[in-house]
Amino acid sequence: MSGKQDALIIRARDSFAQGDLSTTRALCLQVLAKSPDSVDAHLCLGAVLARLNELERAETHFGEAIRVDPSRAKAYMNLGGLYLLQGRLEEAVTALRQGVELDTECPEAHYNLGLAYRRQGQNELAISEYREAIRVDPQLADAHFNLANVMLETHYYKQAICAYRRALQLRPGFERAETGLAQAQVALLREKEKEEGSGNASDWPERRPGAERRQD
């Protein structure tokens, strides 16, 4: 691709970052008219079309990017995110896994893969991917929040409370995290009350956190 085409791609990315989808679309089409196998143009145009809810056309351009360069992790990640948006969970998992295999350091890909696994009911895999997203980007509040949701759902109340609190530290006023935190605190209190009411301390062995089940 020529220097002029590279400059157009840079302008297209800048326009997309500024939310100017019309200009971005025009610039990408200008590049593709001269360089129909431009992976960058296909990816950028696909992102525009996805934002405009033209999902089938977006899928086509992400697919073209993969056809031209099967080693481009971003293409699989974008395609997987698109499938997730459409509720095509198996396809989302397949595409996102290909993406993270090519680039293990993309927090959004791990996060989206976690979302897909959770919607499939595969909570342990979801937890693993949310933790990977947090490893790569500890400031990703949504990853902490969704990790907390899974912990709450699977009755790991203390871990849920910690994750909700971290999400709130990163995003003060995060209402859904505040709600989840309150639910986890109430659930933990009820669990303790149930344990205390189940018998005298001398009749029961000491219960250690994590002794009955493993998370990983």
N, C-alpha and C positions, 0 to 999 in steps of 0.2 A: 504494500500500500504506500502511496506517495506521501511526501511531506504535507501536501495540501489536504489529502484525505485525513492524515493524522490530526491536522489542525482543526478540521471539521468535527472530528470525534471529540476532541478536547472541548470545543465550543458546545457540542451536544451535551456532554456530561455536565458542563457548567450550567447550561439552561435547565437540565433536569433537576439539578441540585437546587435551583432557584424556583422550581415548580412551574417553569414555562414549558408545558408539554407540547404545545403547538410548534414552537421553534425547535424543540428537540426532535420531534417527529420529522419535520421538514429537513433538518440537517442529516439525520440518519438515512432518510430516503435519498438524499443527494449523494451520500457516500455509497450506498448500495447500487445506485444507478451506474457508478463507475467501477465499483469493486463489489460485485454481488456475493463474494465469499468473505466479506469482512466480518469476522467474529464479533469484534467490538460493536459494530453497527447493528448487528442482529441482536446482541444482548441489550444494547441501549434501547432499540426500538421495541423489543419485547417487553422491557420494563415500562415503557410509556404505554403500550397497549394494555398491559395488565392494570396499570393505574386507571386507565380509561374503561376498564371492565370489558375490553375486547379480548376475552380470554382465549378463544380458539386461535386468533391471529397471533397472540402472544406466544402460545404454545408452539406454533409453527416456527417462529423466529428463534426461540430457544432451541428447538430441535435442529434448525439449520446450523446454529452455532456448534452444537455437538457433532453434527455430521462433518463440519469443516475441521473442527479441532476437538477430538474426543478426550483430550487431556485437560481441557479447560474446566476446572472445578466450578467456577462461577455459573457456567451454563447448567450444570446438573442441579446446583443449589437453587437457581432461579426457577427451573422447571419443577423441582420438588416443592418449592413454595407455592407455585401455581396450582399444582395438584392438591396440595393441602387446602388451599383456598376453596377448591371445588369439592372437597370431601372425598377425593380419590386416594384413600389412605395407603393402600398397598403400593400404588405407583409412586406416591410421595415418598414412602420409606425407601423404595428402591433407588429413586433418583438422589435423594438426600444422602443415603449411605455411599453412593458412588462419589458424591461431592466431597464428603468428609474423608473418604479414603484418599482422595487426591490432595486435599488441604485440611489437615486436622486442626488448624488454628483459626477457623472461622466460627465465632461464637453464635452468629445468627443461624448457621446451618445446624449446629448441635441443638440449638434452642428449638428450631422448627422440627427437627427429628424427634425431640422430646415431646413436642405437641402431638405429632403423628402417632407415636407409640402410646401416649396416654389415651388418645381417642380410640385406639385399638384395644385398650384395656391392659396393655403391657406395662404395668406400673414400674417394675424394676428397671426395665430398659429406659423408660421415661426419666426416672431418677438419675440413671447413669448419664444420660445426655444432658440433662439440666446441669448436673455437676461439671460436665465437660465445658459447657457454655460458660459457667461461672469461673472455671479454671482459666479459660482464655481471657474472659472479661469479667473480673469480679464486680464491676460497676453495673452490670446488666440487671436492673431491678426486676424486669419481667421474669427472668430466669429464677431468681430467688423466690418470687411470688408463686410461680407455677410449681417449683419444687416444694414449697410450703403446702400448696393445695394437695399434692399427692401424699405428702406426709400426713396431713390431716385426714385424708380419705382412708389411709392405711393404718390409722391409729397410732402413729408416731408423733404424739402431741408435743413433746418437748422439742423435737427437731423442727416441727412445724412452727412453733412459737419463735424459735431462733431465726428461721428463714423469713417469716413475716416481719420480724423486727428489722432484719437487714434490709428487706425491701423498702420498709418505711424510712430507714436511715437514708437510703439512696433517693427515695422519692417521697418527701414529706407530704402528708395529706392524701396519700394513695388510699382512697376509700375502700376499695375491695380488699386491700391488705389489712386495713383496720378491722373490717368485718371478719375476715378470716382469723386474725389474731384473737379477737374476742371469742370466736367459736372454739378455737384451739384451747384457750385458757379455761373456758367453761368445761370442755370435754376432759381436760386434764384434772380439773377439780373433781368432777364426777367420778372419774376413774379412781382417784385417791380415796374418795368417800366410800366407794364400793369396796375397795380393798380393806379399808379400816373396819367396815361393817361386816366383813366376811368371816371374822373370827378373832380370837385373841392372838396377840403377837407370839405368845409361847406355843401356840398350836400350829403355826405356819412358818415355813423356812423363809429366810430373808430373800426378798426379790431384788435382784440387781438389774439395773437398766440394760436392756438388750440381751438379757440372759435367755429369754424365751424364743426370740426370733432374731435372725440376722437380716440386715438391710441389703447387704451386697451379695 
